[in-house]
Amino acid sequence: MNNLVDFSQPQRQSLPGILVMFANSLQKTIRALWPMLILWIVRFDSLNKIIFFGSIAAAVVLIGVISYLQYLFFTFHIDEENNEFVIQKGVFNKTRITIQLHKIQQVNINQSLIQRLVGVHKLEIDTAGSDKKEASISAISHELATILKERLINHSQQETIVDSEKVAIEESPSSFIKIGLLSLVKIGFTSNYIKSFALIFVFFTTIVENLQQLNKEVIDEDKVTNYIDEMPIITSFLVIAGFFIGLILIVNLVRTILKYFDFTIQKSKQAIILSYGLLSTKNTLLNPNKVQKIKITQNYFQKKLDVTTIGVHQASSDVEKVKEKDQIEVPGCNERERNAILILLLGQLPKKGTQYLPNWRKLAVNTFFFLLVPILITLFLNYSTEFVTWTVWLIYTSIFCVFAGIMLWFSFKNYKLFVSNDFIIKQNGAWDIDTTIIEPYKIQAIETQQFFWQKATNIGSVTLSTAGGTVSFTTANYSEIKELVNYWLYEVETWEKNWM
């Protein structure tokens, strides 16, 4: 590209973007109506074929027309006078999105499977004042996206004259870390058990509900029930547990490889570039100075396999609503790679410092709510309805007591707070051990709490708020908490670093 790239004039997306918009709109329609589509497919023989196919054809044509109009009315440009990036879009309801360049925190260049087939990319812009993508351009060439990304990140107000060779010079990041397939396999088999179980549970329950509406039995429940009843209780429990564990491991592995395949970290000027994805590729530019919170997650198996996951949290107005797919994670890095990433993000390897432990009452309270209360509820329900025999109830209750008791004990044992001059580190978790790291000068608010019944025992809690999330430490010595709060407030006031 040897011609002048003048972003001061409104520009449209690449022409193949029409196909991308069409595919996205069609995909959203199918996702919204898939239960109805399943019903139509099952009842296909009784449907009027002309009306059925005619409705589908009309819907496809309508989506195509809307996609073309979306492409036609979508423009973007840089307002040099006000130093703003402007997007105008909308077919019937016109929308104008204005973003001040100095507020841009992150620019991502991504590519879904459809975009890869068409040969375009998606550019997304994040600011610190929103819990979602502030703006996005769905179809843009990689070269133009690279130029626009550099222009937005560097806050330049000069026109950009770029040819392919200059882009290569400016975009010559040095290779830093590459996560191999073996590391992804290790992470895939040893993480996200609860998420995968929830995904499988929702999928099966949705399918069952839609099949029940048809009044058709795809699975003979009586045969399944009789087969399970013929086996001993322990055997049936192990069979069901083994089935779900195997399914969860497979789902974990597939999701991890699809999402993080060919994960590469590169250095570029004062930032780092993360690129990954098999079907949908993602390219994220991350500024280490704007990192608010780092969370390192590792369980027993991952420790033995020398793999861990690093989560990076940047500034957001409402971090609780940030979508999981938009969170930045580095999966499957070993100890050497983890230390190198921490030094790159924090400038040094964090030291734990002085250790603070919770009061034993934290274990007592958790035991009451998460062990005794569930047992009492099931005891009352079984006494009222007798949904299982007391022998079966006793067996399952015993299993629950052993499992919950172990988890509660390790959760209490791993709950710690470490404070040094440069870092605040919180450790918690029963199986997956999370180590959260923040720097004191990035604290925006500190809240202490002590209930009236805690005054006699001198225990309380503290919550540290940053622009990237909160860190809480509960049921600890309240006198020590007040001393720490005074120290942190002093550091916030006297520290000369600026993270914005």
Backbone torsions as a table, in degrees:
resi	resn	phi	psi	omega
1	MET	NA	98.9	-176.6
2	ASN	-97.9	-1.8	-178.1
3	ASN	-91.3	166.7	-178.2
4	LEU	-71.6	129.6	176.9
5	VAL	-96.1	102.1	-175.3
6	ASP	-104.3	94.3	-179.3
7	PHE	-78.7	-2.2	177.5
8	SER	-74.4	-18.1	177.5
9	GLN	-97.9	139.0	179.9
10	PRO	-57.4	133.0	-179.0
11	GLN	-126.8	149.7	177.5
12	ARG	-97.5	168.7	176.0
13	GLN	-73.5	172.4	176.5
14	SER	-63.7	146.2	-177.2
15	LEU	-58.4	-37.7	176.0
16	PRO	-62.0	-9.2	178.1
17	GLY	-60.2	-22.6	177.3
18	ILE	-60.3	-42.7	179.1
19	LEU	-65.1	-37.5	178.8
20	VAL	-64.6	-47.0	178.8
21	MET	-62.4	-38.9	177.8
22	PHE	-63.4	-46.4	-179.1
23	ALA	-63.4	-41.2	179.5
24	ASN	-64.6	-44.2	179.6
25	SER	-65.2	-40.8	178.7
26	LEU	-65.0	-40.2	179.1
27	GLN	-63.9	-43.9	178.5
28	LYS	-62.5	-38.7	179.5
29	THR	-64.9	-43.5	179.7
30	ILE	-65.3	-41.9	178.8
31	ARG	-61.9	-38.3	-178.3
32	ALA	-72.6	-30.2	-172.9
33	LEU	-112.6	11.8	-173.0
34	TRP	-62.8	-34.4	175.5
35	PRO	-61.5	-40.1	179.0
36	MET	-66.6	-37.1	179.5
37	LEU	-64.7	-38.2	177.5
38	ILE	-62.3	-42.2	178.7
39	LEU	-63.0	-41.4	179.3
40	TRP	-64.0	-41.0	-178.8
41	ILE	-65.7	-42.1	179.8
42	VAL	-65.4	-37.5	-179.3
43	ARG	-97.7	25.8	-173.6
44	PHE	-58.8	-38.0	-176.8
45	ASP	-64.5	-29.3	-177.1
46	SER	-93.3	-1.0	-178.3
47	LEU	-85.3	155.1	171.2
48	ASN	-78.3	111.3	-172.2
49	LYS	-63.3	-36.6	-178.3
50	ILE	-65.8	-46.4	179.2
51	ILE	-65.9	-39.4	-178.0
52	PHE	-62.5	-55.6	-177.7
53	PHE	-71.6	-30.8	176.4
54	GLY	-65.4	-39.2	178.4
55	SER	-65.9	-40.8	178.4
56	ILE	-64.0	-44.5	179.8
57	ALA	-63.0	-42.0	179.6
58	ALA	-64.8	-39.2	178.9
59	ALA	-65.7	-40.2	179.2
60	VAL	-65.3	-42.9	178.8
61	VAL	-64.0	-42.9	-179.8
62	LEU	-62.8	-43.3	178.1
63	ILE	-63.3	-38.2	178.4
64	GLY	-63.7	-43.5	179.4
65	VAL	-64.3	-44.2	179.4
66	ILE	-63.2	-38.6	179.5
67	SER	-63.7	-40.9	178.5
68	TYR	-65.3	-42.2	179.2
69	LEU	-66.1	-36.1	176.1
70	GLN	-62.5	-41.2	177.2
71	TYR	-65.0	-41.8	-175.0
72	LEU	-66.5	-37.7	-174.6
73	PHE	-97.4	9.0	179.1
74	PHE	-100.3	118.8	176.5
75	THR	-136.6	157.3	176.8
76	PHE	-144.7	149.2	177.7
77	HIS	-161.8	168.5	176.6
78	ILE	-107.4	122.9	176.8
79	ASP	-83.0	99.2	-175.9
80	GLU	-64.7	-33.3	-176.4
81	GLU	-68.7	-44.0	-178.4
82	ASN	-98.2	-0.3	179.6
83	ASN	56.9	53.8	-175.9
84	GLU	-132.6	152.6	172.1
85	PHE	-104.0	128.7	-171.6
86	VAL	-123.2	132.7	173.7
87	ILE	-123.2	130.4	175.6
88	GLN	-118.5	130.1	-177.6
89	LYS	-152.9	173.2	177.2
90	GLY	116.0	134.8	178.3
91	VAL	-90.4	-56.9	179.0
92	PHE	-99.6	-43.8	176.4
93	ASN	-102.1	109.3	-178.4
94	LYS	-75.2	134.9	-180.0
95	THR	-126.7	135.4	176.7
96	ARG	-122.0	117.3	179.6
97	ILE	-105.3	124.5	-179.0
98	THR	-121.4	126.2	-178.9
99	ILE	-126.0	124.0	175.0
100	GLN	-71.4	133.4	-173.3
101	LEU	-61.4	-36.3	-176.6
102	HIS	-72.1	-11.4	178.5
103	LYS	-94.3	-5.1	-179.5
104	ILE	-70.2	124.5	-176.2
105	GLN	-100.3	-37.2	-173.6
106	GLN	-152.9	139.6	175.8
107	VAL	-125.3	123.4	-178.7
108	ASN	-112.3	141.6	172.5
109	ILE	-115.6	109.7	-175.8
110	ASN	-116.4	166.1	179.4
111	GLN	-151.2	113.0	176.6
112	SER	-80.9	176.7	180.0
113	LEU	-62.7	-42.3	178.7
114	ILE	-63.5	-44.6	179.6
115	GLN	-64.7	-34.0	177.9
116	ARG	-67.2	-40.2	178.8
117	LEU	-65.6	-37.3	-178.9
118	VAL	-80.3	-27.0	179.3
119	GLY	93.1	31.7	178.4
120	VAL	-129.7	172.3	179.8
121	HIS	-128.8	166.3	176.4
122	LYS	-114.1	129.6	179.0
123	LEU	-108.3	125.6	-178.4
124	GLU	-120.8	141.3	-176.6
125	ILE	-119.6	129.3	177.1
126	ASP	-113.4	143.0	169.4
127	THR	-125.4	168.9	-179.1
128	ALA	-78.2	-3.9	-174.1
129	GLY	-106.4	19.1	-178.5
130	SER	-146.1	151.5	177.5
131	ASP	-95.0	8.3	178.9
132	LYS	-140.3	175.1	178.1
133	LYS	-63.3	124.5	-176.8
134	GLU	-67.0	-40.5	179.7
135	ALA	-157.9	154.7	178.5
136	SER	-149.8	148.9	175.2
137	ILE	-118.9	116.6	-168.1
138	SER	-78.4	-25.5	-174.6
139	ALA	-142.3	104.7	-179.2
140	ILE	-148.9	144.4	-179.8
141	SER	-65.7	154.5	-177.1
142	HIS	-64.2	-39.3	-179.1
143	GLU	-64.3	-46.4	179.7
144	LEU	-67.4	-37.2	178.0
145	ALA	-63.7	-38.8	178.9
146	THR	-65.0	-43.8	178.6
147	ILE	-62.8	-45.8	-178.7
148	LEU	-66.0	-37.9	178.1
149	LYS	-61.3	-47.0	178.5
150	GLU	-61.9	-39.4	-179.6
151	ARG	-64.7	-41.8	-178.4
152	LEU	-72.7	-41.7	-177.8
153	ILE	-69.7	-40.9	-176.0
154	ASN	-81.7	-6.8	176.4
155	HIS	59.3	29.9	-179.5
156	SER	-76.7	147.0	178.4
157	GLN	-111.7	11.5	179.7
158	GLN	-98.5	153.6	176.0
159	GLU	-66.9	144.9	-175.3
160	THR	-102.2	118.9	175.9
161	ILE	-110.1	111.9	-171.3
162	VAL	-135.2	134.1	166.8
163	ASP	-113.8	176.2	-173.6
164	SER	-63.3	-33.5	179.8
165	GLU	-69.0	-39.8	-179.8
166	LYS	-67.3	-37.3	176.5
167	VAL	-59.7	-42.7	-179.8
168	ALA	-62.6	-36.3	180.0
169	ILE	-69.6	-46.1	-178.1
170	GLU	-70.2	-31.0	-176.1
171	GLU	-103.1	40.7	-178.7
172	SER	-97.3	68.6	-179.6
173	PRO	-70.5	146.4	178.7
174	SER	-88.7	138.2	-179.6
175	SER	-63.9	137.3	-175.4
176	PHE	-121.3	-63.2	-178.8
177	ILE	-141.7	140.9	174.6
178	LYS	-130.0	121.0	-179.7
179	ILE	-85.0	118.8	-176.6
180	GLY	-78.7	168.2	-178.7
181	LEU	-64.2	-37.3	-180.0
182	LEU	-61.3	-40.7	177.9
183	SER	-64.5	-38.1	177.8
184	LEU	-66.6	-36.8	177.0
185	VAL	-63.7	-42.6	178.0
186	LYS	-60.7	-46.3	179.1
187	ILE	-66.0	-40.2	-178.1
188	GLY	-61.8	-34.6	-178.8
189	PHE	-86.3	-9.1	-172.2
190	THR	-127.1	19.5	-177.6
191	SER	-147.8	166.1	172.2
192	ASN	58.7	38.5	179.7
193	TYR	-64.4	-45.1	-176.7
194	ILE	-66.8	-42.4	179.7
195	LYS	-61.7	-44.1	-179.5
196	SER	-67.7	-38.6	177.6
197	PHE	-62.2	-43.4	178.4
198	ALA	-62.6	-40.8	179.0
199	LEU	-63.1	-45.2	179.2
200	ILE	-65.3	-41.9	-179.0
201	PHE	-62.6	-46.3	179.6
202	VAL	-63.5	-40.9	-179.5
203	PHE	-61.7	-50.2	-177.2
204	PHE	-67.5	-40.9	-180.0
205	THR	-65.7	-36.8	178.0
206	THR	-65.2	-43.3	178.8
207	ILE	-63.1	-44.4	-178.4
208	VAL	-63.5	-42.8	-179.8
209	GLU	-61.8	-42.2	-179.9
210	ASN	-70.1	-34.1	177.0
211	LEU	-70.3	-34.6	178.3
212	GLN	-65.3	-30.8	178.2
213	GLN	-66.4	-23.3	179.3
214	LEU	-84.0	-8.5	-176.8
215	ASN	58.6	35.0	178.3
216	LYS	-121.8	137.9	179.3
217	GLU	-100.3	101.8	177.1
218	VAL	-74.5	-35.8	178.2
219	ILE	-114.3	130.7	178.2
220	ASP	-75.8	101.6	-176.5
221	GLU	-64.1	-33.7	-178.8
222	ASP	-64.8	-41.1	179.6
223	LYS	-65.2	-42.3	179.5
224	VAL	-64.4	-43.9	-179.7
225	THR	-63.6	-43.8	179.6
226	ASN	-64.2	-38.4	-179.6
227	TYR	-64.4	-41.0	180.0
228	ILE	-71.1	-39.1	-179.0
229	ASP	-64.8	-29.0	-179.0
230	GLU	-70.3	-22.4	-179.0
231	MET	-89.4	153.3	173.9
232	PRO	-59.5	157.7	-176.4
233	ILE	-59.6	-46.4	-178.3
234	ILE	-62.7	-41.4	-179.6
235	THR	-64.0	-44.6	179.1
236	SER	-63.0	-39.2	178.1
237	PHE	-63.3	-43.2	-179.3
238	LEU	-67.2	-36.4	178.9
239	VAL	-64.3	-48.2	-179.6
240	ILE	-64.9	-44.7	179.3
241	ALA	-62.8	-42.0	179.3
242	GLY	-63.6	-39.2	178.4
243	PHE	-61.3	-48.4	-178.5
244	PHE	-69.1	-37.2	178.6
245	ILE	-63.3	-45.5	178.1
246	GLY	-61.3	-42.1	179.7
247	LEU	-66.1	-39.9	179.0
248	ILE	-63.8	-42.4	-180.0
249	LEU	-63.2	-40.6	179.6
250	ILE	-65.8	-45.6	179.2
251	VAL	-62.3	-43.1	177.7
252	ASN	-56.9	-48.5	-176.8
253	LEU	-62.9	-46.3	-178.6
254	VAL	-64.1	-45.8	-179.7
255	ARG	-61.7	-41.8	-178.1
256	THR	-65.8	-45.4	-178.3
257	ILE	-68.0	-42.3	179.3
258	LEU	-62.3	-39.8	-175.0
259	LYS	-80.4	-41.6	-169.5
260	TYR	-112.0	13.1	-178.2
261	PHE	-57.6	137.9	179.1
262	ASP	57.6	45.4	-178.8
263	PHE	-71.8	121.1	-176.9
264	THR	-130.2	136.4	175.0
265	ILE	-115.0	128.6	-179.6
266	GLN	-130.0	149.0	175.2
267	LYS	-89.6	137.7	176.5
268	SER	-145.4	106.2	-179.0
269	LYS	56.1	-121.9	-178.1
270	GLN	-95.7	10.0	-176.3
271	ALA	-127.7	175.4	174.4
272	ILE	-125.1	149.5	-177.4
273	ILE	-114.1	125.7	176.6
274	LEU	-108.0	126.7	177.7
275	SER	-133.9	134.7	-176.7
276	TYR	-168.0	167.5	175.9
277	GLY	124.1	141.0	177.3
278	LEU	-96.8	-65.3	177.8
279	LEU	-80.5	-42.4	177.0
280	SER	-116.3	117.8	-179.3
281	THR	-90.7	146.5	-178.6
282	LYS	-130.6	134.3	179.9
283	ASN	-128.9	112.2	-173.7
284	THR	-120.0	130.6	174.3
285	LEU	-99.9	122.5	-173.2
286	LEU	-120.1	128.2	177.0
287	ASN	-94.8	114.1	-177.5
288	PRO	-58.2	-31.1	-178.3
289	ASN	-65.2	-22.6	-176.1
290	LYS	-97.9	4.6	177.1
291	VAL	-72.9	126.8	-176.6
292	GLN	-97.9	-37.4	-174.4
293	LYS	-149.0	140.0	177.9
294	ILE	-122.5	131.9	179.1
295	LYS	-123.4	122.0	178.7
296	ILE	-104.6	125.5	-176.6
297	THR	-118.7	131.5	179.5
298	GLN	-156.7	135.2	175.5
299	ASN	-110.2	-174.2	-173.9
300	TYR	-61.6	-48.0	-178.7
301	PHE	-64.4	-41.4	179.7
302	GLN	-64.8	-33.5	177.3
303	LYS	-65.6	-41.3	178.4
304	LYS	-67.5	-33.8	-179.4
305	LEU	-88.1	-3.0	179.5
306	ASP	59.5	50.5	172.9
307	VAL	-133.6	151.1	179.2
308	THR	-152.9	164.6	178.6
309	THR	-118.4	133.3	179.2
310	ILE	-112.5	122.2	175.3
311	GLY	-102.5	133.9	-177.8
312	VAL	-115.4	124.8	-178.7
313	HIS	-113.9	122.2	176.9
314	GLN	-101.8	-179.5	-176.7
315	ALA	-67.6	137.1	175.8
316	SER	-154.6	147.8	-179.4
317	SER	-71.6	-24.6	179.7
318	ASP	-149.7	84.3	-173.9
319	VAL	-66.8	-21.1	-178.8
320	GLU	-68.8	-20.8	-177.6
321	LYS	-100.8	1.8	178.6
322	VAL	-67.0	128.8	-177.5
323	LYS	-67.5	147.9	-178.6
324	GLU	-59.9	-39.3	-177.3
325	LYS	-67.8	-18.3	179.6
326	ASP	-95.3	-4.0	177.9
327	GLN	-78.3	147.7	-176.8
328	ILE	-94.6	122.4	178.8
329	GLU	-134.0	144.3	173.0
330	VAL	-115.0	104.9	-175.0
331	PRO	-93.7	152.4	167.5
332	GLY	70.4	21.0	179.0
333	CYS	-85.8	144.4	178.3
334	ASN	-83.7	-177.4	-175.3
335	GLU	-62.3	-40.8	-179.6
336	ARG	-65.5	-44.5	179.5
337	GLU	-66.6	-39.3	178.2
338	ARG	-60.3	-46.1	179.9
339	ASN	-63.8	-39.0	179.0
340	ALA	-64.5	-39.3	179.0
341	ILE	-67.7	-42.2	179.2
342	LEU	-63.0	-40.3	178.1
343	ILE	-65.2	-38.5	179.1
344	LEU	-65.9	-39.3	-176.9
345	LEU	-82.0	-35.6	-172.8
346	LEU	-109.4	-10.2	-179.8
347	GLY	86.9	-14.4	179.5
348	GLN	-162.0	163.8	177.2
349	LEU	-79.4	120.6	-175.2
350	PRO	-64.8	136.8	176.3
351	LYS	-104.5	142.7	-173.4
352	LYS	-72.2	-38.8	178.5
353	GLY	75.4	-149.0	-177.0
354	THR	-70.4	137.2	-177.5
355	GLN	-98.3	136.6	175.8
356	TYR	-124.7	136.2	-176.3
357	LEU	-117.1	154.4	177.8
358	PRO	-78.7	162.6	175.9
359	ASN	-73.6	152.8	-178.7
360	TRP	-61.5	-19.4	179.8
361	ARG	-65.4	-22.6	176.2
362	LYS	-62.2	-42.1	177.0
363	LEU	-65.3	-39.4	-179.8
364	ALA	-64.6	-44.6	-179.5
365	VAL	-64.7	-46.2	179.5
366	ASN	-62.6	-37.6	178.0
367	THR	-63.7	-39.5	179.9
368	PHE	-64.4	-49.8	-173.8
369	PHE	-77.4	-35.1	-173.2
370	PHE	-102.8	-5.6	178.2
371	LEU	-122.8	-57.6	-176.0
372	LEU	-70.5	-44.4	-178.2
373	VAL	-60.9	-48.4	176.6
374	PRO	-58.7	-38.3	178.8
375	ILE	-64.6	-43.2	179.6
376	LEU	-64.8	-37.9	179.4
377	ILE	-65.0	-48.0	179.0
378	THR	-65.8	-33.0	176.8
379	LEU	-63.3	-44.8	179.4
380	PHE	-65.4	-43.8	-179.0
381	LEU	-65.3	-41.4	-179.9
382	ASN	-70.2	-32.6	176.8
383	TYR	-67.8	-34.1	-177.1
384	SER	-82.7	-38.1	-172.8
385	THR	-114.5	-19.8	-176.6
386	GLU	51.3	51.6	-178.6
387	PHE	-72.3	-19.2	171.6
388	VAL	-139.7	163.2	176.7
389	THR	-71.2	157.8	-178.3
390	TRP	-67.4	-26.8	176.0
391	THR	-66.3	-45.6	178.1
392	VAL	-64.4	-42.9	179.3
393	TRP	-59.5	-41.5	-178.9
394	LEU	-65.6	-39.0	179.8
395	ILE	-65.0	-50.3	-178.6
396	TYR	-66.8	-35.3	177.9
397	THR	-65.7	-39.0	178.6
398	SER	-64.5	-42.9	178.0
399	ILE	-61.7	-43.8	179.8
400	PHE	-62.9	-41.6	-179.1
401	CYS	-61.8	-43.6	-180.0
402	VAL	-65.0	-48.9	-177.7
403	PHE	-63.9	-50.8	-178.3
404	ALA	-64.8	-39.1	179.3
405	GLY	-61.7	-42.8	178.6
406	ILE	-64.2	-44.5	-179.0
407	MET	-64.2	-41.2	179.7
408	LEU	-65.1	-40.1	-179.4
409	TRP	-66.1	-46.7	179.2
410	PHE	-67.8	-32.7	176.2
411	SER	-63.0	-42.3	177.9
412	PHE	-69.2	-40.7	-178.2
413	LYS	-65.6	-34.9	-176.9
414	ASN	-89.1	-1.7	-176.8
415	TYR	-83.5	106.7	-175.5
416	LYS	-145.3	157.1	175.0
417	LEU	-129.0	131.5	179.0
418	PHE	-120.1	133.7	-177.0
419	VAL	-128.9	126.2	173.6
420	SER	-128.5	-177.1	-178.6
421	ASN	-65.1	-33.6	-173.0
422	ASP	-107.0	-15.8	-172.5
423	PHE	-143.0	152.8	169.5
424	ILE	-120.3	121.5	-174.5
425	ILE	-123.5	123.4	176.9
426	LYS	-112.7	135.1	178.4
427	GLN	-119.9	133.0	178.7
428	ASN	-158.4	164.7	178.1
429	GLY	125.2	151.0	178.4
430	ALA	-97.2	-51.6	178.2
431	TRP	-104.4	-61.5	172.7
432	ASP	-81.1	112.7	-178.9
433	ILE	-88.6	116.0	178.8
434	ASP	-97.0	129.9	174.7
435	THR	-116.4	107.4	-176.9
436	THR	-98.7	131.6	-176.0
437	ILE	-122.8	128.1	171.5
438	ILE	-134.4	159.2	176.9
439	GLU	-102.7	134.7	-172.8
440	PRO	-55.5	-36.0	-175.3
441	TYR	-71.5	-10.4	178.1
442	LYS	-92.5	1.3	177.8
443	ILE	-69.2	131.5	178.6
444	GLN	-103.1	-28.4	-179.8
445	ALA	-154.9	147.5	177.2
446	ILE	-127.6	129.2	179.6
447	GLU	-125.7	125.6	174.5
448	THR	-108.3	150.3	-176.9
449	GLN	-144.5	134.8	176.2
450	GLN	-144.8	114.5	178.5
451	PHE	-72.8	157.9	-173.8
452	PHE	-63.0	-31.0	179.5
453	TRP	-78.1	-7.3	178.6
454	GLN	-93.5	-10.4	-176.0
455	LYS	-65.6	-38.8	-177.9
456	ALA	-65.1	-31.7	-178.9
457	THR	-97.0	-0.5	177.2
458	ASN	57.2	48.7	174.7
459	ILE	-122.6	156.4	-178.7
460	GLY	-169.0	-169.7	-175.8
461	SER	-135.8	160.1	176.5
462	VAL	-140.2	141.4	178.1
463	THR	-127.0	124.1	178.8
464	LEU	-104.3	123.7	-178.2
465	SER	-107.0	131.5	173.3
466	THR	-123.8	174.2	178.8
467	ALA	-71.6	-8.3	179.9
468	GLY	-114.2	9.4	179.7
469	GLY	137.0	179.6	-176.5
470	THR	-116.6	157.2	174.1
471	VAL	-130.9	122.9	-177.5
472	SER	-118.2	146.2	174.4
473	PHE	-134.6	115.5	-170.3
474	THR	-113.1	161.7	175.5
475	THR	52.2	51.1	179.7
476	ALA	-119.3	174.0	178.6
477	ASN	-63.3	118.5	-172.1
478	TYR	-71.8	-30.9	177.8
479	SER	-65.5	-41.3	176.7
480	GLU	-66.0	-36.7	178.5
481	ILE	-61.9	-44.4	-179.1
482	LYS	-64.2	-37.3	176.5
483	GLU	-64.5	-42.2	178.3
484	LEU	-64.9	-40.4	179.8
485	VAL	-61.2	-44.6	178.0
486	ASN	-61.1	-39.8	179.4
487	TYR	-66.5	-43.7	-179.8
488	TRP	-66.3	-39.5	178.1
489	LEU	-62.2	-38.6	177.5
490	TYR	-64.4	-42.2	-179.5
491	GLU	-66.1	-40.1	178.9
492	VAL	-61.3	-39.8	-177.7
493	GLU	-73.6	-33.1	-172.3
494	THR	-99.4	-14.5	-177.0
495	TRP	-71.3	136.6	-175.9
496	GLU	-95.3	-8.2	-179.6
497	LYS	-72.0	153.4	178.1
498	ASN	-130.8	126.1	-175.6
499	TRP	-96.8	-3.2	178.7
500	MET	-90.1	NA	NA
